[in-house]
């Protein structure tokens, strides 16, 4: 699966979570931040985590991924960083 495929899937999931009207006129790119650009609330992160787990299984655990970050890293997290996490090979 290519970067573009995963990015497209993640963008589609974000749109399902926040609503297409929120993303109207906005290009979601790897540099798009979840906090500043998308304004995701914690409940929306939970909904996104559920969608990621449904699609990619237990190997993509957004809660654990975020749990390893400090608050500044979470606030600055980009769509691209999440895509990189999804594409990373599973830990042995």
Secondary structure, DSSP 8 states (H G I E B T S, - for coil): --HHHHHHHHHHHHHHHH-HHHHTT----TT-BTTTTT---HHHHHHHHHHHHHHHGGG--HHHHHHTS-HHHHHH-BHHHHHHHHHS----
